[in-house]
Amino acid sequence: MSTVTTDTPKSGNTFEAKFDAEAFAMNVARAMESGGKALAAYLKPRESGEVQDRPPAELTEVVKTFTSVAEYWLSDTSRSSDLQTKLAKDYLDLWGSAVRRMAGQDAPPAIAPSPRDKRFADPEWKSNQFFDFVMQLYLLTTKWAQELVRDAEGLDPHTRRKAEFYVQQVTNALSPSNFVLTNPEVLRETVASSGENLARGLKMLAEDIAAGKGMLKIRQSNPDNLVVGVNMATTPGKVIYQNEMMQLIQYSPTTEKVLRTPLLIVPPWINKFYILDLKPEKSYIKWCVDQGITVFVISWVNPDKRLGNKGWEDYMKEGPLTAMDVIERVTGEMKVHTAGYCVGGTMLATTLAWLAEKRRQRVASATFFAAQVDFTHAGDLLVFVDEEQIAALEHDMKTAGVLEGSKMAMAFNMLRSNDLIWSYVVSNYLKGQQPSAFDLLHWNSDATRMTASNHSYYLRNCYLENRLSTGTMVLDNTLLDLSKVKVPVYNLATREDHIAPAESVLYGSQFFGGPVKYVLSGSGHIAGVVNPPASNKYQYWTNDNIKDVNVAQWMKGAVEHKGSWWPDWREWLGALDPEEVPARTVGSDALPPIEDAPGSYVTVRA
């Protein structure tokens, strides 16, 4: 193939690359060949019966929700007429502005994108009249669609939330930045490389559909040099116990003395534990070990159909409760400090309430990382939770025994679809750019399955019926009451969290019966938690007043601290129980090490 040379454009609105027609034809042929392979990868599992296509249950919800909105506007002729008139006026204003610009006059835009909207950051979206017009047309239409939902009267809050979410998903998908001919960056790249970007992109598309066994599995990270146990999750330690639900890892000490009370970390089973042990410089687990803490971590199994009937009670008994017994056998300590992340924190809270009801004193403190115990303000995930949707999900899980990790991963990605879906569609398949090797996004794509019984219990008892905080959750024939949990609590929220909103975590703080320290970290659900002090990034806020306030009110009296919250937490932990003992060896004669950390359970991929 002949080499393509390019010249730098002299202005922001002209393409001056030297176009090679012969190379373009060859690249189009390669792209079409890859397109055929993508289609074959899509059809193969359907022809063999591995995948059976049927209308997704979500489609019914979308149609039903939009019908509720449409009924309001179409039930009154004057109302629907006003609606059309408003959109027509916006379009006429845009057309008038565009005509004035073509005549060489200064004309303010009819609408402008948010400065934080990365889709329209390229200067040519504004300097080129065609792209500027297309962008403004899209933004005006999006604004109109959002106002349809906002101004529709009589919608119940849940229906309105779903409508807002679905409108956001549709408009994000239809953005002109997602198409070759209406994205100036992609068009420039196509001309400059004579279509080689499209050939590379279609090849990746075919590979990703094949990797997803007939479903598109968007690659968010280059897996090269990202191997669990080799480049990530490398903190030295051993698996000292395992059952069919989890492996328990004890990490090797790096200090001569350690806190007498060990730490048990309960991670989420929705994702894998090594989010807390990525590369060494990001590892919360390694940092804790270096701070003189004996660290134990649960590594949950990636379940298959055989474990489909394992429920919340089984996870509690075979997870944290069993881990506490094992830790006592290894260290001799009856009490442990505990930490739970996300749904692992919810599991930890139910375990604490269960222990309190049984009058068992096994826990010295509890730390929650972006975890919810009350779901009144649970955020965008509530879109997926109502009786009809849960019943449909339960029907699907009944046959499989599990919820495939890809479905939950897609739900999380949709909460930030522009960042986690469409930006990769553009960069991977239109620009033909291989994503970089990013440990965090590699972890994000390393999805896990969830047992049908456990996931159903979680959705119904927490999101749908909010039973934990109201004192009506029954677990192991035991009524749980968080007010009986008297241990000190360090309750960490993150300011930009879409999964466990800061408002939800703050509101949940009031239900514990002991002292609670609420801390708000900068950034979101992951970066706000995984924020090592050496990075000197973000900040955190503290304020002892957590009663009868929302986050906005709490912030007014909060003190801002630069950097990571990790040292603040270590100081809090040390103040509770400063006694130290000589560093412990890993395992014991009764519980010798089984294998090296991170163990084998974490390497099982969905």
C-alpha positions, 0 to 999 in steps of 0.5 A: 500500500502506498504511503499517505502523506498529509499537510496540516490544515491552514484553517480549522474548516478545510481538509488539506490531506493528500488523498490516495484513491487507490489506498482508499479503495483497498482500505474500503475492501478491507473494511468490508471484509472485516464487516463480513467477519463481524456479521458472521461472528454475530450470526454464528452463535444464533445459528448454533442455538447458543444465542436466541434473539428475542425482543429485550425486556427493556424495550417494553419498558422504553415503549411503555414509559415514552407512551406515558409521556406522549399521552400527556402531550397528545391528550390536548391539541393546543398543548401538542400544537404549542410543542411543535411550534416551539421546536419549529421556532428553535429550528428557524432561529438556528436557520437564521443564524446559519444564513447570517454566518454564511453572509459573513455576519456575526451571529450568536449560536442558537445553542452551545454545548457544555464546556465539559462535553468532550464530544464537541471539543474539536475546534471544527465543530464551531469553525466549520459552518456545516458541523456547527449547524449539525451540532446545534440542530442535535443540541436543540433537538436533545433539549426539546426531548428533555423538556418533553419529559421535564414538563410532562405533568402527572408522571409519577417520579419513577416513570419520570426518572425512567423517561429522563434516562431513556431520553438520555440514552437515545440522544447520546446514541444519535449524537453526530459525533458517533457517525463518520460523515458528521464527525470532523475528527473522524472525517479528517482521519479518514481522509488523511489515512485514506480510510485505513482507520475504518479498516482497523476499526471494522477489524476490531469490531469483528474481534469484539463481537467474536469475543462477546460470542455474538454480542458486542463486547467493547474493549475499553483497555488493551489487555497487553501487560495487564495480567492479574497476578503479574501486573495487577493484584501483585501484593504478596500474600497467600490464600489460607482458606477456601470454600465454594463461595470465596477464597480468603487471602492473608497478605504478608507483613512489611513492618516489624509490628502490626495493629493487634486487631486485623482488618477484613475487607469485604469487596463487592461480588459484582466486580472483582476484589483487585480494584483495591489491589491494582498496580502497586502504586495504586493498591489500597491493600498494599498501602494498608499492609505498609501501614502496619495492618494485618490484612485479610481479603475475601475473593468471591467465586465467579459463580456458575449455574451450579451455585444459582441457589446460593442467596444472601444468607449463604454469602453472609455465612460462607463469606464474612462470618466464615472469614471471621472464624478463620481469622480468629484461628490464624491470629487468635483475635476474636474481633476484626476491623472490617471494610466493605466496598459497594454491595460488599458494604451492604453485605457487611452492614447486614452482617453487623446487624445479624451479629448484633441481634445474636449478641456476638461481638466479633467486630471492632469497627466498620468502614464503608466505601461508597456503600448504601444501607438505605436506598431512598436516594439510590440514584440512576440505578433505580431506573432498572428497579420496579416489580415488572423489571425485576420479575422479568429479570428473575424469569431470565435468571431462573433458566441460567441460574446466574445473571451474566456479568456483561448485563450488569456491566452494560447497566453500569456503563449506561449510567455514563454512556458517553464516556464508557460506551460511545467514546469507545465506539468512536475511538475504536471503530471509527478512528481505528485506535487501539485503547491504551493499557489502563488497569482500571478499565481492564478491571471494569471489563473483567465482569463477574456473574451473580447467582440468581437467588442472591441478586433477586434478594438484593434487588427486592430487599434493598432497591425495591423495598428498602428493608434494611434501613426500615428494620424489616429485612429478615435474614436467616430467620432474623429481623435486622435492626441497624440501630443495634449496630454500635461499633464505630463507623467510617462512612466514605462517600464520593462526590460524583458517584452515580452508583452510591450517591453521596446523598444516599450514603449520608442519609444512610449514616443516621441508621447506625446506633453507634458513632459515625464519621461521614467523609466525602471524597472528591471524584467518583465511585472508583477514583474517589476510593482508589486515591493513594496519597502519593498521587496527591489528587482530589480532596476530601471533606469532613464535618461531624454534623450528619443529623437532619442535613443533606449534602449541600447543607453538610458541605457548608460546614465541612472542612476541605482537606487536600489529597487522599482520605487514606491517612485520615482513615488510618488515623481514625483506625489507630485511635480506636485500637492502637495496640501493636503486636509483632508482625504475623506470619501468613497462615498457621499450622492448622491453616497452611497456605493453599496458593499464592495471592491473588488466588485462582477464583479471581482469574475465572473470567465470565 
